[in-house]
Amino acid sequence: MAIGAGILRVPKEAKKGEVVRVQMVITHPMSPPRKDPATGQEIPPHTLTKLDLLFNDKLVSTINMGAGVSANPFIAIALKVEDSGVVKIVYEDNKGGKWEKTADIKVT
């Protein structure tokens, strides 16, 4: 998978007022700063910096990330749903990459 590719999973259906689990995996190397063994040149870090969780275009949660996050992080967030809608994650890294994923959830 390419850098920034992600998987977003939510239940297809939920009951009104239910707390559901929003799960995601983001493909990213999360490499810390290091030196090139051949040249001694410093190689800058490449890390995710921020993830926003939105529900029906309303911000629910923001996660600030850095070098302490593992490569290809798995993240799970609890979300209380009152209406059907779209769950969206928007995430970015320190090299200008920006991606988003969406998933629908139907509330009965």
GUBAZA-904401 format. One line per field, with one value per atom (N, C-alpha, C, O): x, y, z; atom name; chain; residue number from 1; residue in three letters. Coordinates in nm, 3 decimals, decimal comma, padded with zeros to 5 digits, always signed. Example, Ala and Ser with C-alpha at 12.3 -4.5 7.8 and 13.67 -1.06 7.14 Angstrom:
BEGIN
east: +01,319;+01,230;+01,320;+01,424;+01,285;+01,367;+01,290;+01,341
north: -00,569;-00,450;-00,330;-00,332;-00,225;-00,106;+00,003;+00,114
up: +00,780;+00,780;+00,780;+00,846;+00,708;+00,714;+00,787;+00,804
atom: N;CA;C;O;N;CA;C;O
mol: A;A;A;A;A;A;A;A
seq: 1;1;1;1;2;2;2;2
type: ALA;ALA;ALA;ALA;SER;SER;SER;SER
***
This chain:
BEGIN
east: +00,084;+00,000;+00,088;+00,199;+00,037;+00,108;+00,098;+00,007;+00,193;+00,187;+00,055;+00,013;-00,009;-00,135;-00,258;-00,369;-00,240;-00,355;-00,409;-00,333;-00,537;-00,594;-00,716;-00,775;-00,751;-00,872;-00,954;-00,901;-01,081;-01,172;-01,288;-01,354;-01,314;-01,424;-01,516;-01,472;-01,645;-01,751;-01,862;-01,869;-01,948;-02,060;-02,151;-02,165;-02,210;-02,303;-02,427;-02,482;-02,471;-02,591;-02,566;-02,483;-02,640;-02,633;-02,769;-02,849;-02,793;-02,917;-02,894;-02,782;-02,999;-02,990;-02,934;-02,984;-02,831;-02,769;-02,661;-02,598;-02,638;-02,538;-02,396;-02,373;-02,304;-02,164;-02,100;-02,098;-02,047;-01,986;-01,835;-01,784;-01,766;-01,620;-01,578;-01,608;-01,509;-01,452;-01,308;-01,228;-01,275;-01,141;-01,073;-01,136;-00,944;-00,870;-00,727;-00,670;-00,673;-00,531;-00,480;-00,541;-00,369;-00,311;-00,173;-00,088;-00,151;-00,021;+00,074;+00,058;+00,172;+00,269;+00,395;+00,386;+00,514;+00,638;+00,670;+00,735;+00,625;+00,654;+00,802;+00,838;+00,888;+01,032;+01,088;+01,059;+01,166;+01,225;+01,343;+01,386;+01,396;+01,516;+01,631;+01,642;+01,713;+01,825;+01,935;+01,917;+02,049;+02,162;+02,180;+02,164;+02,211;+02,243;+02,379;+02,477;+02,386;+02,515;+02,625;+02,743;+02,588;+02,688;+02,745;+02,866;+02,659;+02,703;+02,715;+02,785;+02,648;+02,647;+02,547;+02,531;+02,479;+02,377;+02,255;+02,216;+02,197;+02,076;+01,957;+01,937;+01,879;+01,755;+01,642;+01,626;+01,562;+01,458;+01,349;+01,333;+01,275;+01,167;+01,054;+01,040;+00,974;+00,854;+00,744;+00,735;+00,660;+00,561;+00,424;+00,412;+00,322;+00,187;+00,186;+00,250;+00,115;+00,113;-00,026;-00,037;-00,131;-00,265;-00,368;-00,357;-00,470;-00,585;-00,711;-00,723;-00,804;-00,934;-01,041;-01,042;-01,132;-01,249;-01,370;-01,395;-01,446;-01,566;-01,686;-01,674;-01,800;-01,925;-02,023;-02,054;-02,071;-02,158;-02,095;-02,161;-01,966;-01,886;-01,870;-01,833;-01,898;-01,873;-01,755;-01,750;-01,659;-01,540;-01,576;-01,640;-01,535;-01,562;-01,437;-01,443;-01,323;-01,199;-01,079;-01,081;-00,973;-00,846;-00,738;-00,732;-00,652;-00,539;-00,412;-00,392;-00,327;-00,197;-00,096;-00,087;-00,019;+00,074;+00,216;+00,240;+00,309;+00,450;+00,530;+00,477;+00,656;+00,750;+00,718;+00,765;+00,642;+00,611;+00,504;+00,474;+00,445;+00,342;+00,408;+00,500;+00,362;+00,423;+00,393;+00,302;+00,472;+00,445;+00,310;+00,273;+00,239;+00,109;+00,016;-00,031;-00,010;-00,084;-00,228;-00,295;-00,273;-00,413;-00,470;-00,415;-00,580;-00,643;-00,790;-00,854;-00,844;-00,986;-01,041;-00,980;-01,157;-01,220;-01,367;-01,432;-01,419;-01,561;-01,639;-01,596;-01,754;-01,837;-01,983;-02,033;-02,051;-02,194;-02,270;-02,249;-02,360;-02,435;-02,583;-02,646;-02,636;-02,778;-02,854;-02,974;-02,783;-02,843;-02,756;-02,638;-02,816;-02,738;-02,645;-02,673;-02,535;-02,445;-02,314;-02,299;-02,220;-02,089;-01,981;-01,969;-01,902;-01,784;-01,668;-01,649;-01,590;-01,476;-01,353;-01,360;-01,240;-01,112;-01,028;-01,023;-00,962;-00,870;-00,738;-00,732;-00,631;-00,502;-00,392;-00,404;-00,285;-00,176;-00,042;-00,033;+00,064;+00,198;+00,286;+00,244;+00,407;+00,498;+00,563;+00,641;+00,533;+00,588;+00,482;+00,500;+00,369;+00,264;+00,160;+00,068;+00,171;+00,069;-00,060;-00,058;-00,172;-00,303;-00,399;-00,410;-00,470;-00,558;-00,688;-00,696;-00,790;-00,915;-00,984;-00,964;-01,064;-01,143;-01,280;-01,293;-01,382;-01,519;-01,585;-01,546;-01,685;-01,768;-01,907;-01,920;-02,008;-02,147;-02,191;-02,148;-02,280;-02,341;-02,491;-02,529;-02,574;-02,717;-02,767;-02,741;-02,838;-02,891;-03,040;-03,116;-03,080;-03,221;-03,285;-03,404
north: -00,119;+00,000;+00,125;+00,124;+00,229;+00,356;+00,432;+00,409;+00,521;+00,606;+00,682;+00,734;+00,688;+00,759;+00,677;+00,718;+00,559;+00,473;+00,432;+00,411;+00,423;+00,389;+00,302;+00,289;+00,243;+00,163;+00,225;+00,249;+00,251;+00,307;+00,210;+00,176;+00,167;+00,074;+00,130;+00,175;+00,124;+00,158;+00,055;-00,005;+00,033;-00,058;-00,001;+00,121;-00,087;-00,041;+00,022;+00,118;-00,035;+00,013;+00,025;-00,046;+00,117;+00,135;+00,185;+00,236;+00,170;+00,223;+00,367;+00,405;+00,446;+00,586;+00,594;+00,527;+00,677;+00,694;+00,592;+00,601;+00,496;+00,393;+00,451;+00,540;+00,399;+00,434;+00,327;+00,209;+00,369;+00,275;+00,294;+00,396;+00,197;+00,200;+00,235;+00,160;+00,346;+00,386;+00,337;+00,376;+00,249;+00,190;+00,228;+00,232;+00,256;+00,292;+00,240;+00,228;+00,212;+00,179;+00,270;+00,280;+00,335;+00,427;+00,376;+00,352;+00,359;+00,314;+00,433;+00,525;+00,431;+00,541;+00,490;+00,417;+00,526;+00,472;+00,524;+00,454;+00,646;+00,705;+00,692;+00,645;+00,736;+00,723;+00,841;+00,956;+00,811;+00,917;+00,981;+00,930;+01,092;+01,147;+01,047;+00,981;+01,038;+00,943;+00,991;+01,086;+00,924;+00,959;+00,852;+00,733;+00,896;+00,805;+00,744;+00,817;+00,611;+00,549;+00,572;+00,574;+00,589;+00,607;+00,748;+00,767;+00,848;+00,987;+01,062;+01,163;+01,014;+01,086;+01,200;+01,268;+01,221;+01,327;+01,290;+01,173;+01,391;+01,366;+01,351;+01,431;+01,247;+01,225;+01,274;+01,223;+01,371;+01,425;+01,322;+01,225;+01,343;+01,250;+01,258;+01,356;+01,154;+01,151;+01,091;+00,969;+01,178;+01,134;+01,194;+01,302;+01,121;+01,179;+01,286;+01,270;+01,393;+01,502;+01,526;+01,572;+01,495;+01,527;+01,438;+01,402;+01,402;+01,328;+01,391;+01,409;+01,425;+01,478;+01,374;+01,313;+01,354;+01,269;+01,360;+01,441;+01,347;+01,428;+01,336;+01,226;+01,382;+01,311;+01,411;+01,512;+01,383;+01,477;+01,616;+01,717;+01,618;+01,740;+01,824;+01,941;+01,764;+01,832;+01,764;+01,642;+01,845;+01,793;+01,726;+01,787;+01,601;+01,524;+01,513;+01,524;+01,490;+01,467;+01,502;+01,485;+01,551;+01,575;+01,502;+01,509;+01,432;+01,364;+01,424;+01,422;+01,478;+01,529;+01,417;+01,356;+01,391;+01,278;+01,325;+01,440;+01,236;+01,267;+01,138;+01,031;+01,150;+01,038;+00,920;+00,809;+00,940;+00,832;+00,736;+00,637;+00,764;+00,677;+00,574;+00,607;+00,449;+00,341;+00,355;+00,426;+00,286;+00,278;+00,209;+00,119;+00,252;+00,194;+00,187;+00,079;+00,301;+00,298;+00,250;+00,279;+00,176;+00,136;+00,229;+00,241;+00,294;+00,388;+00,354;+00,325;+00,356;+00,331;+00,442;+00,479;+00,495;+00,605;+00,570;+00,522;+00,594;+00,574;+00,695;+00,809;+00,669;+00,777;+00,747;+00,640;+00,841;+00,827;+00,881;+00,995;+00,798;+00,839;+00,858;+00,773;+00,971;+01,002;+00,996;+00,972;+01,018;+01,021;+00,944;+00,921;+00,904;+00,844;+00,950;+01,070;+00,905;+01,004;+00,946;+00,825;+01,037;+01,003;+01,028;+01,138;+00,925;+00,937;+00,966;+00,897;+01,068;+01,103;+01,124;+01,188;+01,069;+01,098;+01,175;+01,142;+01,278;+01,358;+01,356;+01,390;+01,318;+01,308;+01,364;+01,365;+01,411;+01,475;+01,441;+01,398;+01,461;+01,436;+01,560;+01,662;+01,551;+01,665;+01,696;+01,791;+01,619;+01,647;+01,697;+01,695;+01,741;+01,800;+01,702;+01,743;+01,576;+01,479;+01,501;+01,528;+01,492;+01,506;+01,410;+01,406;+01,332;+01,229;+01,228;+01,285;+01,164;+01,147;+01,018;+00,968;+00,966;+00,845;+00,869;+00,940;+00,810;+00,823;+00,686;+00,592;+00,679;+00,558;+00,602;+00,693;+00,536;+00,567;+00,479;+00,365;+00,536;+00,459;+00,494;+00,611;+00,391;+00,410;+00,390;+00,287;+00,491;+00,484;+00,454;+00,521;+00,350;+00,309;+00,339;+00,310
up: +00,000;+00,000;+00,000;+00,052;-00,057;-00,064;+00,068;+00,148;+00,089;+00,208;+00,207;+00,104;+00,323;+00,337;+00,310;+00,344;+00,249;+00,227;+00,364;+00,458;+00,373;+00,503;+00,491;+00,384;+00,601;+00,613;+00,725;+00,834;+00,700;+00,800;+00,815;+00,717;+00,937;+00,962;+01,069;+01,175;+01,038;+01,133;+01,111;+01,004;+01,210;+01,186;+01,076;+01,064;+00,997;+00,891;+00,954;+00,901;+01,067;+01,135;+01,285;+01,342;+01,346;+01,491;+01,539;+01,461;+01,667;+01,726;+01,769;+01,803;+01,768;+01,808;+01,951;+02,042;+01,969;+02,099;+02,131;+02,236;+02,043;+02,067;+02,050;+01,968;+02,129;+02,114;+02,026;+02,062;+01,911;+01,817;+01,818;+01,865;+01,766;+01,759;+01,617;+01,523;+01,601;+01,473;+01,473;+01,558;+01,377;+01,372;+01,242;+01,136;+01,251;+01,130;+01,139;+01,247;+01,023;+01,008;+00,898;+00,792;+00,922;+00,825;+00,786;+00,872;+00,657;+00,608;+00,605;+00,524;+00,693;+00,701;+00,769;+00,868;+00,720;+00,778;+00,918;+00,996;+00,952;+01,083;+01,117;+01,225;+01,025;+01,047;+01,127;+01,096;+01,229;+01,312;+01,238;+01,134;+01,289;+01,228;+01,244;+01,347;+01,143;+01,148;+01,054;+00,978;+01,060;+00,972;+00,866;+00,892;+00,747;+00,637;+00,669;+00,683;+00,680;+00,718;+00,614;+00,649;+00,489;+00,384;+00,382;+00,363;+00,402;+00,387;+00,519;+00,527;+00,621;+00,748;+00,749;+00,851;+00,637;+00,629;+00,713;+00,719;+00,778;+00,855;+00,761;+00,670;+00,786;+00,711;+00,801;+00,912;+00,755;+00,841;+00,870;+00,796;+00,978;+01,012;+00,911;+00,838;+00,907;+00,824;+00,911;+00,926;+00,968;+01,065;+01,037;+00,979;+01,080;+01,082;+01,190;+01,294;+01,165;+01,262;+01,323;+01,437;+01,248;+01,297;+01,231;+01,114;+01,309;+01,258;+01,315;+01,436;+01,227;+01,268;+01,239;+01,132;+01,334;+01,315;+01,306;+01,396;+01,198;+01,177;+01,160;+01,106;+01,206;+01,182;+01,125;+01,188;+01,005;+00,932;+00,926;+00,950;+00,894;+00,877;+01,005;+00,998;+01,120;+01,248;+01,315;+01,327;+01,359;+01,424;+01,556;+01,642;+01,572;+01,693;+01,778;+01,901;+01,712;+01,786;+01,699;+01,577;+01,764;+01,697;+01,775;+01,898;+01,702;+01,762;+01,703;+01,582;+01,789;+01,746;+01,763;+01,869;+01,657;+01,659;+01,635;+01,598;+01,657;+01,634;+01,629;+01,600;+01,658;+01,644;+01,736;+01,710;+01,840;+01,933;+01,883;+01,949;+01,766;+01,710;+01,620;+01,544;+01,629;+01,551;+01,402;+01,361;+01,322;+01,179;+01,158;+01,233;+01,056;+01,021;+01,143;+01,179;+01,207;+01,334;+01,319;+01,220;+01,419;+01,436;+01,541;+01,651;+01,509;+01,601;+01,613;+01,512;+01,733;+01,755;+01,844;+01,945;+01,806;+01,879;+01,899;+01,807;+02,019;+02,047;+01,997;+02,014;+01,935;+01,880;+01,910;+01,875;+01,974;+02,001;+01,881;+01,839;+01,825;+01,706;+01,739;+01,801;+01,696;+01,715;+01,583;+01,581;+01,472;+01,339;+01,242;+01,268;+01,129;+01,021;+00,965;+00,974;+00,908;+00,850;+00,801;+00,781;+00,783;+00,727;+00,832;+00,886;+00,858;+00,943;+00,849;+00,749;+00,881;+00,797;+00,884;+00,989;+00,838;+00,902;+00,801;+00,682;+00,850;+00,770;+00,845;+00,964;+00,776;+00,843;+00,754;+00,632;+00,819;+00,745;+00,807;+00,922;+00,727;+00,779;+00,764;+00,708;+00,816;+00,820;+00,685;+00,676;+00,582;+00,449;+00,353;+00,231;+00,408;+00,325;+00,274;+00,203;+00,309;+00,268;+00,344;+00,464;+00,274;+00,338;+00,271;+00,148;+00,353;+00,303;+00,381;+00,490;+00,325;+00,398;+00,354;+00,243;+00,444;+00,421;+00,480;+00,580;+00,420;+00,470;+00,479;+00,411;+00,564;+00,578;+00,625;+00,707;+00,573;+00,610;+00,724;+00,739;+00,807;+00,914;+00,918;+00,911;+00,928;+00,931;+01,074;+01,136;+01,125;+01,261;+01,255;+01,185;+01,331;+01,331;+01,464;+01,483
atom: N;CA;C;O;N;CA;C;O;N;CA;C;O;N;CA;C;O;N;CA;C;O;N;CA;C;O;N;CA;C;O;N;CA;C;O;N;CA;C;O;N;CA;C;O;N;CA;C;O;N;CA;C;O;N;CA;C;O;N;CA;C;O;N;CA;C;O;N;CA;C;O;N;CA;C;O;N;CA;C;O;N;CA;C;O;N;CA;C;O;N;CA;C;O;N;CA;C;O;N;CA;C;O;N;CA;C;O;N;CA;C;O;N;CA;C;O;N;CA;C;O;N;CA;C;O;N;CA;C;O;N;CA;C;O;N;CA;C;O;N;CA;C;O;N;CA;C;O;N;CA;C;O;N;CA;C;O;N;CA;C;O;N;CA;C;O;N;CA;C;O;N;CA;C;O;N;CA;C;O;N;CA;C;O;N;CA;C;O;N;CA;C;O;N;CA;C;O;N;CA;C;O;N;CA;C;O;N;CA;C;O;N;CA;C;O;N;CA;C;O;N;CA;C;O;N;CA;C;O;N;CA;C;O;N;CA;C;O;N;CA;C;O;N;CA;C;O;N;CA;C;O;N;CA;C;O;N;CA;C;O;N;CA;C;O;N;CA;C;O;N;CA;C;O;N;CA;C;O;N;CA;C;O;N;CA;C;O;N;CA;C;O;N;CA;C;O;N;CA;C;O;N;CA;C;O;N;CA;C;O;N;CA;C;O;N;CA;C;O;N;CA;C;O;N;CA;C;O;N;CA;C;O;N;CA;C;O;N;CA;C;O;N;CA;C;O;N;CA;C;O;N;CA;C;O;N;CA;C;O;N;CA;C;O;N;CA;C;O;N;CA;C;O;N;CA;C;O;N;CA;C;O;N;CA;C;O;N;CA;C;O;N;CA;C;O;N;CA;C;O;N;CA;C;O;N;CA;C;O;N;CA;C;O;N;CA;C;O;N;CA;C;O;N;CA;C;O;N;CA;C;O;N;CA;C;O;N;CA;C;O;N;CA;C;O;N;CA;C;O;N;CA;C;O;N;CA;C;O;N;CA;C;O;N;CA;C;O;N;CA;C;O;N;CA;C;O;N;CA;C;O;N;CA;C;O
mol: A;A;A;A;A;A;A;A;A;A;A;A;A;A;A;A;A;A;A;A;A;A;A;A;A;A;A;A;A;A;A;A;A;A;A;A;A;A;A;A;A;A;A;A;A;A;A;A;A;A;A;A;A;A;A;A;A;A;A;A;A;A;A;A;A;A;A;A;A;A;A;A;A;A;A;A;A;A;A;A;A;A;A;A;A;A;A;A;A;A;A;A;A;A;A;A;A;A;A;A;A;A;A;A;A;A;A;A;A;A;A;A;A;A;A;A;A;A;A;A;A;A;A;A;A;A;A;A;A;A;A;A;A;A;A;A;A;A;A;A;A;A;A;A;A;A;A;A;A;A;A;A;A;A;A;A;A;A;A;A;A;A;A;A;A;A;A;A;A;A;A;A;A;A;A;A;A;A;A;A;A;A;A;A;A;A;A;A;A;A;A;A;A;A;A;A;A;A;A;A;A;A;A;A;A;A;A;A;A;A;A;A;A;A;A;A;A;A;A;A;A;A;A;A;A;A;A;A;A;A;A;A;A;A;A;A;A;A;A;A;A;A;A;A;A;A;A;A;A;A;A;A;A;A;A;A;A;A;A;A;A;A;A;A;A;A;A;A;A;A;A;A;A;A;A;A;A;A;A;A;A;A;A;A;A;A;A;A;A;A;A;A;A;A;A;A;A;A;A;A;A;A;A;A;A;A;A;A;A;A;A;A;A;A;A;A;A;A;A;A;A;A;A;A;A;A;A;A;A;A;A;A;A;A;A;A;A;A;A;A;A;A;A;A;A;A;A;A;A;A;A;A;A;A;A;A;A;A;A;A;A;A;A;A;A;A;A;A;A;A;A;A;A;A;A;A;A;A;A;A;A;A;A;A;A;A;A;A;A;A;A;A;A;A;A;A;A;A;A;A;A;A;A;A;A;A;A;A;A;A;A;A;A;A;A;A;A;A;A;A;A;A;A;A;A;A;A;A;A;A;A;A
seq: 1;1;1;1;2;2;2;2;3;3;3;3;4;4;4;4;5;5;5;5;6;6;6;6;7;7;7;7;8;8;8;8;9;9;9;9;10;10;10;10;11;11;11;11;12;12;12;12;13;13;13;13;14;14;14;14;15;15;15;15;16;16;16;16;17;17;17;17;18;18;18;18;19;19;19;19;20;20;20;20;21;21;21;21;22;22;22;22;23;23;23;23;24;24;24;24;25;25;25;25;26;26;26;26;27;27;27;27;28;28;28;28;29;29;29;29;30;30;30;30;31;31;31;31;32;32;32;32;33;33;33;33;34;34;34;34;35;35;35;35;36;36;36;36;37;37;37;37;38;38;38;38;39;39;39;39;40;40;40;40;41;41;41;41;42;42;42;42;43;43;43;43;44;44;44;44;45;45;45;45;46;46;46;46;47;47;47;47;48;48;48;48;49;49;49;49;50;50;50;50;51;51;51;51;52;52;52;52;53;53;53;53;54;54;54;54;55;55;55;55;56;56;56;56;57;57;57;57;58;58;58;58;59;59;59;59;60;60;60;60;61;61;61;61;62;62;62;62;63;63;63;63;64;64;64;64;65;65;65;65;66;66;66;66;67;67;67;67;68;68;68;68;69;69;69;69;70;70;70;70;71;71;71;71;72;72;72;72;73;73;73;73;74;74;74;74;75;75;75;75;76;76;76;76;77;77;77;77;78;78;78;78;79;79;79;79;80;80;80;80;81;81;81;81;82;82;82;82;83;83;83;83;84;84;84;84;85;85;85;85;86;86;86;86;87;87;87;87;88;88;88;88;89;89;89;89;90;90;90;90;91;91;91;91;92;92;92;92;93;93;93;93;94;94;94;94;95;95;95;95;96;96;96;96;97;97;97;97;98;98;98;98;99;99;99;99;100;100;100;100;101;101;101;101;102;102;102;102;103;103;103;103;104;104;104;104;105;105;105;105;106;106;106;106;107;107;107;107;108;108;108;108
type: MET;MET;MET;MET;ALA;ALA;ALA;ALA;ILE;ILE;ILE;ILE;GLY;GLY;GLY;GLY;ALA;ALA;ALA;ALA;GLY;GLY;GLY;GLY;ILE;ILE;ILE;ILE;LEU;LEU;LEU;LEU;ARG;ARG;ARG;ARG;VAL;VAL;VAL;VAL;PRO;PRO;PRO;PRO;LYS;LYS;LYS;LYS;GLU;GLU;GLU;GLU;ALA;ALA;ALA;ALA;LYS;LYS;LYS;LYS;LYS;LYS;LYS;LYS;GLY;GLY;GLY;GLY;GLU;GLU;GLU;GLU;VAL;VAL;VAL;VAL;VAL;VAL;VAL;VAL;ARG;ARG;ARG;ARG;VAL;VAL;VAL;VAL;GLN;GLN;GLN;GLN;MET;MET;MET;MET;VAL;VAL;VAL;VAL;ILE;ILE;ILE;ILE;THR;THR;THR;THR;HIS;HIS;HIS;HIS;PRO;PRO;PRO;PRO;MET;MET;MET;MET;SER;SER;SER;SER;PRO;PRO;PRO;PRO;PRO;PRO;PRO;PRO;ARG;ARG;ARG;ARG;LYS;LYS;LYS;LYS;ASP;ASP;ASP;ASP;PRO;PRO;PRO;PRO;ALA;ALA;ALA;ALA;THR;THR;THR;THR;GLY;GLY;GLY;GLY;GLN;GLN;GLN;GLN;GLU;GLU;GLU;GLU;ILE;ILE;ILE;ILE;PRO;PRO;PRO;PRO;PRO;PRO;PRO;PRO;HIS;HIS;HIS;HIS;THR;THR;THR;THR;LEU;LEU;LEU;LEU;THR;THR;THR;THR;LYS;LYS;LYS;LYS;LEU;LEU;LEU;LEU;ASP;ASP;ASP;ASP;LEU;LEU;LEU;LEU;LEU;LEU;LEU;LEU;PHE;PHE;PHE;PHE;ASN;ASN;ASN;ASN;ASP;ASP;ASP;ASP;LYS;LYS;LYS;LYS;LEU;LEU;LEU;LEU;VAL;VAL;VAL;VAL;SER;SER;SER;SER;THR;THR;THR;THR;ILE;ILE;ILE;ILE;ASN;ASN;ASN;ASN;MET;MET;MET;MET;GLY;GLY;GLY;GLY;ALA;ALA;ALA;ALA;GLY;GLY;GLY;GLY;VAL;VAL;VAL;VAL;SER;SER;SER;SER;ALA;ALA;ALA;ALA;ASN;ASN;ASN;ASN;PRO;PRO;PRO;PRO;PHE;PHE;PHE;PHE;ILE;ILE;ILE;ILE;ALA;ALA;ALA;ALA;ILE;ILE;ILE;ILE;ALA;ALA;ALA;ALA;LEU;LEU;LEU;LEU;LYS;LYS;LYS;LYS;VAL;VAL;VAL;VAL;GLU;GLU;GLU;GLU;ASP;ASP;ASP;ASP;SER;SER;SER;SER;GLY;GLY;GLY;GLY;VAL;VAL;VAL;VAL;VAL;VAL;VAL;VAL;LYS;LYS;LYS;LYS;ILE;ILE;ILE;ILE;VAL;VAL;VAL;VAL;TYR;TYR;TYR;TYR;GLU;GLU;GLU;GLU;ASP;ASP;ASP;ASP;ASN;ASN;ASN;ASN;LYS;LYS;LYS;LYS;GLY;GLY;GLY;GLY;GLY;GLY;GLY;GLY;LYS;LYS;LYS;LYS;TRP;TRP;TRP;TRP;GLU;GLU;GLU;GLU;LYS;LYS;LYS;LYS;THR;THR;THR;THR;ALA;ALA;ALA;ALA;ASP;ASP;ASP;ASP;ILE;ILE;ILE;ILE;LYS;LYS;LYS;LYS;VAL;VAL;VAL;VAL;THR;THR;THR;THR
***
